[in-house]
């Protein structure tokens, strides 16, 4: 048994990649996992292989940008990765979208499909949400000093967007509207999390 252990240790020392854990496919998203701030398109493609694909992704106001998608065929695992505007293609952040009813990933315990009350519980207090049905509708604009407004360990910040596949009440519409998450009309309409962003700090 001792000889076998020595052989196993020798193999791991000779081939350190064997000792590395497999790239995560679900679980909590942090500033270091499943993507790290020093990752590039090349490093992600090396780590995730065929599960990392460059695509044209939808941005704000109808624009598109070239990004990388992890797990493009698994709707509840899909992650969209954006890069800094430099030649190194260094990662600038990642995004979860409502391509499925929920996601196998979570950020600080919230995920796609989380309710207003779910997010408010994690935040520790009510927060402000932008009016709906415009380009930036449904985004949280102010965490009001709650936990989700503070940088994560490693300096990442979180953005969250709410929506629902139904027309919103008129009082919740438009770019000039901001409403607290415990507002009675908003709670009755019951939007859920449709987008979560994790943004890496600028270097």
C-alpha positions in Angstrom: 0.0 0.0 0.0 2.8 2.4 0.8 4.4 1.8 -2.6 1.2 2.4 -4.4 0.8 5.7 -2.4 4.3 6.8 -3.4 3.6 6.0 -7.0 0.3 8.0 -7.0 2.0 11.0 -5.4 4.8 10.8 -8.0 2.3 10.8 -10.9 0.5 13.9 -9.5 3.8 15.7 -9.1 4.8 14.8 -12.6 1.4 15.8 -14.1 -0.1 18.5 -11.8 -3.1 18.9 -14.1 -4.4 15.6 -12.8 -4.5 17.0 -9.3 -6.7 20.0 -10.4 -10.4 19.8 -9.8 -12.8 19.8 -12.8 -14.2 23.1 -13.9 -17.5 23.7 -12.1 -20.8 23.1 -14.0 -23.2 24.5 -11.3 -23.3 26.1 -7.9 -22.4 29.5 -6.5 -20.9 32.2 -8.7 -18.1 34.1 -7.0 -15.3 36.5 -8.1 -13.1 33.4 -8.6 -15.4 30.7 -9.9 -16.5 29.5 -12.4 -14.6 32.4 -14.0 -11.8 34.4 -12.5 -10.8 38.1 -13.2 -7.6 37.0 -14.9 -9.3 34.6 -17.3 -9.3 35.3 -21.0 -11.3 33.8 -23.9 -8.3 31.5 -24.6 -8.0 30.3 -21.0 -11.8 29.6 -20.8 -11.7 27.7 -24.1 -8.8 25.6 -22.8 -10.6 24.9 -19.5 -14.1 24.2 -20.8 -13.3 22.8 -24.2 -16.4 22.4 -26.5 -18.6 23.9 -23.7 -17.1 27.3 -24.4 -18.2 29.0 -27.7 -17.8 32.5 -29.0 -21.1 34.1 -30.1 -22.8 37.4 -30.9 -24.7 38.4 -27.8 -27.5 40.9 -27.2 -26.5 44.1 -25.5 -28.4 47.3 -24.5 -30.5 49.3 -26.9 -30.5 46.6 -29.6 -26.7 46.4 -29.9 -24.7 43.2 -30.1 -21.3 42.3 -28.9 -18.9 39.4 -29.3 -18.9 37.3 -26.1 -18.3 33.7 -25.0 -21.0 31.3 -23.9 -20.4 28.5 -21.4 -22.7 25.5 -21.7 -24.5 26.9 -24.8 -26.7 23.8 -25.2 -27.9 23.6 -21.5 -30.4 26.3 -20.9 -30.2 26.0 -17.1 -26.4 26.1 -17.1 -25.7 28.8 -19.7 -23.4 31.6 -18.7 -22.6 34.6 -21.0 -19.1 36.1 -20.6 -18.1 39.6 -21.6 -14.6 40.9 -22.2 -12.8 44.2 -21.6 -12.3 46.4 -24.7 -8.7 45.5 -25.2 -6.8 43.0 -27.4 -6.2 40.6 -24.5 -9.9 39.7 -24.3 -9.7 39.7 -20.5 -12.9 38.9 -18.8 -14.9 41.9 -17.6 -18.0 40.1 -16.2 -20.6 37.3 -16.7 -24.3 37.2 -17.0 -27.2 34.7 -16.2 -30.3 35.1 -18.4 -33.7 33.5 -18.1 -33.1 31.0 -20.9 -34.8 28.5 -18.5 -37.2 28.9 -15.6 -34.3 28.7 -13.2 -30.5 28.2 -13.3 -28.1 25.7 -11.7 -26.0 28.8 -10.8 -26.7 31.3 -8.1 -25.1 34.6 -7.0 -25.2 35.2 -3.2 -28.1 32.7 -3.0 -30.3 34.3 -5.7 -30.9 32.8 -9.1 -33.1 33.1 -12.2 -36.7 32.9 -11.1 -36.1 34.3 -7.6 -38.9 36.5 -6.3 -38.8 40.0 -5.0 -39.1 38.7 -1.4 -36.3 36.2 -2.1 -33.9 39.0 -3.2 -35.1 41.4 -0.4 -34.3 38.7 2.2 -30.7 38.3 0.9 -30.3 42.1 0.7 -31.6 42.6 4.2 -33.9 45.5 3.3 -36.1 46.9 0.5 -34.4 48.2 -2.7 -35.3 50.4 -5.7 -36.4 48.9 -9.0 -36.6 50.9 -12.3 -39.9 51.1 -14.1 -40.6 48.4 -16.7 -40.9 48.1 -20.5 -38.0 50.1 -21.7 -34.3 49.2 -22.4 -33.2 49.3 -18.8 -36.5 48.5 -17.2 -36.6 46.3 -14.2 -33.0 46.8 -13.1 -32.3 47.3 -9.4 -31.0 50.9 -9.3 -30.3 51.2 -5.6 -29.8 48.5 -3.0 -30.4 51.1 -0.2 -27.4 50.0 1.8 -28.2 46.3 1.7 -25.9 43.4 1.4 -26.2 43.1 -2.4 -25.0 46.6 -2.9 -21.6 45.8 -1.2 -18.8 44.3 -3.3 -18.4 40.5 -3.1 -15.2 39.1 -1.8 -12.7 39.9 -4.6 -14.4 43.2 -5.5 -17.1 42.0 -7.9 -20.4 43.8 -8.0 -23.8 42.4 -8.7 -26.6 43.7 -11.0 -30.1 42.2 -11.0 -33.1 42.6 -13.3 -36.7 41.7 -12.8 -39.5 41.1 -15.3 -42.6 39.0 -15.9 -44.2 37.6 -19.1 -47.3 39.8 -18.6 -48.1 43.5 -19.0 -47.1 45.6 -16.0 -49.5 48.0 -14.3 -49.3 51.5 -15.7 -47.9 52.9 -12.4 -44.9 50.6 -12.9 -44.1 51.7 -16.5 -41.4 54.0 -17.9 -37.9 55.2 -17.5 -38.9 57.9 -15.0 -40.4 55.4 -12.5 -38.5 53.9 -9.5 -40.4 51.8 -7.0 -39.4 50.1 -3.8 -39.4 46.3 -3.8 -42.0 46.1 -1.0 -44.5 48.3 -3.0 -47.9 46.7 -2.9 -48.6 47.0 -6.7 -45.2 45.6 -7.5 -45.6 42.7 -5.2 -49.0 41.9 -6.6 -47.6 41.9 -10.2 -44.9 39.6 -8.9 -42.0 39.9 -11.3 -39.0 37.5 -10.9 -35.3 37.7 -11.5 -34.6 37.4 -15.2 -31.0 38.5 -15.3 -28.1 38.5 -12.9 -24.7 40.1 -13.7 -21.4 39.7 -11.9 -19.0 42.5 -12.9 -15.3 42.3 -12.2 -13.4 45.3 -10.9 -11.4 47.3 -13.4 -7.7 46.6 -13.2 
